[in-house]
Amino acid sequence: MLVVYLGIVFLTIVILIAIKRPLYQAILGGLIMLVILYQIPIGDACIQVTHVFTHWDSFQILISLYLITFLQRMLEARQLIKLAQQDLNGLFHNRRINAGGAPLFIGLLPSAAAMILCGDIVKEATDGYLDPKDQAFTASWFRHIPESTLPTYAAVLLMANISGVPLSEFIIGMIVPICALSFIGYFSILRKIPKDPGVERSQNRWLDFIHLFQHLWSLLSSKFENVSKIVKH
């Protein structure tokens, strides 16, 4: 029944989103249903919510997520992620890397808005070679690979907490599954598209690498800094 209850909680969130309620209301509805179904005392639930804001170890994760989301908005406004895709094109001259690599970078972003941005980039890289369903699969599959490993996502923290496995060991143990997910996505989808991106080869790949770092350094540095802090705790 515990699994059934969990399914009801997710169904509540999906229904609220389907009827055009804001995301925070959908999450709140899911939390209320969680308290009701699992019969969590109201006092204990309030204490756990309070701990998020009164304990620095959990509060800093919340702050980090908001800061990364703000950083994403800045990157979108300056179109730096799309420029990073062009840098990947010049660096590797491979349409498949563009289609799979760009979602991997975007997967570092926790915001739901990243899904739209990721879809646009994958569509541009695969248009004419993949149908819309395969484009959606590619964007979703590769974007969620970082989400299965990095301890800045709630699901990863929850799994590590329930299993009792230290986060550092969890990340190392996920290397093989990450490689497996990447190979599955490549051989099932990316091999359907040609490698040639249809543009001239770059004359200076070192310069493309520098530009790629310039466009993404703020995102990568903030993400890895947050990961290192969480792993220490």
C-alpha positions in Angstrom: 0.0 0.0 0.0 2.9 2.3 0.6 3.7 2.2 -3.2 0.0 2.9 -4.0 0.0 5.9 -1.6 3.1 7.2 -3.4 1.3 6.8 -6.7 -1.7 8.7 -5.4 0.6 11.6 -4.3 2.2 11.8 -7.8 -1.3 11.6 -9.4 -2.4 14.5 -7.2 0.4 16.6 -8.5 -0.2 15.6 -12.1 -3.9 16.4 -11.8 -3.3 19.8 -10.3 -0.8 20.7 -13.1 -3.3 19.4 -15.7 -6.0 21.8 -14.5 -3.5 24.7 -14.9 -2.7 25.2 -11.2 0.7 26.8 -10.4 3.6 24.4 -9.7 3.8 25.5 -6.1 0.1 24.7 -5.5 0.6 21.2 -7.2 3.6 20.5 -4.9 1.7 21.7 -1.9 -1.2 19.5 -2.8 1.1 16.5 -3.1 2.6 17.3 0.3 -0.9 17.5 1.9 -1.9 14.2 0.4 1.4 12.7 1.6 0.7 13.7 5.2 -2.9 12.4 5.0 -2.1 9.0 3.4 1.0 8.2 5.4 -0.7 9.5 8.6 2.2 11.8 9.5 1.4 13.8 12.6 0.9 17.5 11.8 3.4 18.5 14.4 6.1 16.2 12.9 5.4 17.5 9.4 5.7 21.2 10.6 9.0 20.3 12.4 10.4 18.8 9.2 9.4 21.9 7.1 10.9 24.2 9.8 14.2 22.2 9.7 14.6 23.2 6.0 14.9 26.8 7.0 16.5 26.5 10.4 19.2 23.9 9.6 22.1 25.3 7.5 22.8 21.9 5.9 19.4 21.8 4.2 18.9 25.5 3.8 22.1 25.9 1.8 20.8 23.3 -0.7 17.6 25.4 -1.1 19.6 28.6 -1.6 21.9 26.8 -4.1 18.9 25.7 -6.2 17.5 29.2 -6.3 20.8 30.7 -7.3 21.4 28.1 -10.0 17.9 28.9 -11.4 18.7 32.6 -11.4 22.0 31.8 -13.2 20.0 29.8 -15.8 17.8 32.8 -16.5 20.9 35.0 -17.0 22.4 32.4 -19.4 19.1 32.2 -21.3 18.9 36.0 -21.6 22.3 36.2 -23.1 21.8 33.0 -25.2 25.0 31.6 -23.8 23.8 28.0 -23.9 22.9 28.2 -27.6 26.3 29.7 -28.2 27.8 26.8 -26.2 26.0 24.4 -28.7 27.8 26.2 -31.5 31.1 25.8 -29.7 30.4 22.0 -29.4 29.7 22.0 -33.2 33.1 23.7 -33.9 35.0 21.6 -31.4 33.7 18.1 -32.4 32.0 18.8 -35.8 29.5 16.1 -34.9 25.8 16.5 -35.0 25.4 13.5 -32.7 27.4 15.1 -30.0 25.4 18.3 -30.3 22.1 16.4 -30.0 23.3 14.4 -26.9 25.9 16.7 -25.4 23.8 19.9 -25.2 21.0 18.1 -23.1 23.7 16.8 -20.8 24.8 20.4 -20.0 21.3 21.6 -19.7 20.6 18.7 -17.4 22.7 20.4 -14.9 20.0 23.0 -14.5 17.3 22.2 -12.0 14.6 24.5 -13.4 11.6 23.1 -15.3 12.2 25.9 -17.9 15.4 23.9 -19.0 13.1 21.4 -20.7 11.9 24.0 -23.2 15.4 25.2 -23.9 16.7 21.7 -24.3 13.9 20.8 -26.7 14.7 23.8 -28.9 18.4 22.9 -29.1 17.7 19.2 -29.9 15.1 20.1 -32.5 17.6 22.4 -34.2 20.3 19.7 -34.2 18.1 16.8 -35.4 15.4 18.5 -37.5 14.9 16.5 -40.7 16.5 13.3 -39.3 14.3 12.5 -36.3 10.6 12.6 -35.9 9.1 14.7 -33.1 8.7 11.6 -30.8 12.4 10.7 -31.2 13.4 14.4 -30.7 11.4 14.4 -27.4 13.0 11.1 -26.3 16.5 12.5 -27.0 15.9 15.7 -25.1 14.4 13.9 -22.2 16.7 11.0 -22.0 20.1 12.8 -22.1 18.8 15.7 -20.0 17.9 13.4 -17.1 21.2 11.5 -17.0 22.8 14.1 -14.7 19.6 14.1 -12.6 20.1 10.5 -11.7 23.6 11.1 -10.1 24.2 14.6 -8.9 23.3 15.2 -5.2 21.7 18.5 -5.8 18.5 16.8 -6.9 15.9 15.7 -4.4 15.6 12.2 -5.8 19.3 11.5 -5.3 19.3 12.9 -1.8 16.2 10.8 -1.0 17.8 7.6 -2.4 21.0 8.2 -0.5 19.2 8.9 2.7 16.9 5.9 2.5 19.7 3.5 1.6 22.2 5.0 4.1 24.9 5.1 1.4 27.3 8.1 1.7 26.9 10.5 -1.2 30.6 10.1 -2.3 30.2 6.4 -2.6 26.8 6.8 -4.4 28.4 9.1 -7.1 31.2 6.6 -7.7 28.8 3.7 -7.9 26.7 5.5 -10.5 29.6 5.7 -13.0 28.7 2.4 -14.6 24.9 3.2 -14.8 25.6 6.6 -16.3 27.8 5.0 -19.0 25.1 2.5 -19.7 22.4 5.2 -20.0 24.6 7.1 -22.4 25.3 4.1 -24.6 21.6 3.1 -24.7 20.7 6.6 -25.8 23.4 6.7 -28.5 22.8 3.3 -30.1 19.0 3.6 -29.9 18.6 7.2 -31.2 21.7 9.2 -32.0 23.0 6.7 -34.6 20.0 7.5 -36.7 21.3 11.0 -37.5 24.5 11.7 -39.6 27.6 12.9 -37.9 28.2 15.8 -40.3 26.5 18.9 -39.0 26.4 20.5 -42.5 28.7 23.4 -41.7 32.4 24.0 -42.3 34.9 22.6 -40.0 36.4 24.9 -37.4 39.9 26.2 -38.1 40.7 26.6 -34.4 39.3 24.0 -32.1 41.4 25.3 -29.2 39.6 28.6 -29.5 36.2 26.8 -29.6 37.1 25.1 -26.4 38.0 28.4 -24.8 34.7 29.9 -25.9 32.8 26.8 -24.6 34.4 27.3 -21.2 33.6 31.0 -21.3 29.9 30.4 -22.0 29.5 27.7 -19.4 32.1 28.3 -16.7 29.6 30.0 -14.3 27.1 27.1 -14.6 29.7 24.4 -14.2 31.6 26.1 -11.3 28.4 26.7 -9.3 27.2 23.2 -9.9 30.5 21.5 -8.9 30.9 23.8 -5.9 27.5 22.8 -4.7 28.2 19.1 -5.2 31.5 19.3 -3.3 29.8 21.0 -0.4 27.0 18.4 -0.2 29.4 15.5 -0.5 31.4 16.8 2.4 28.2 16.9 4.6 
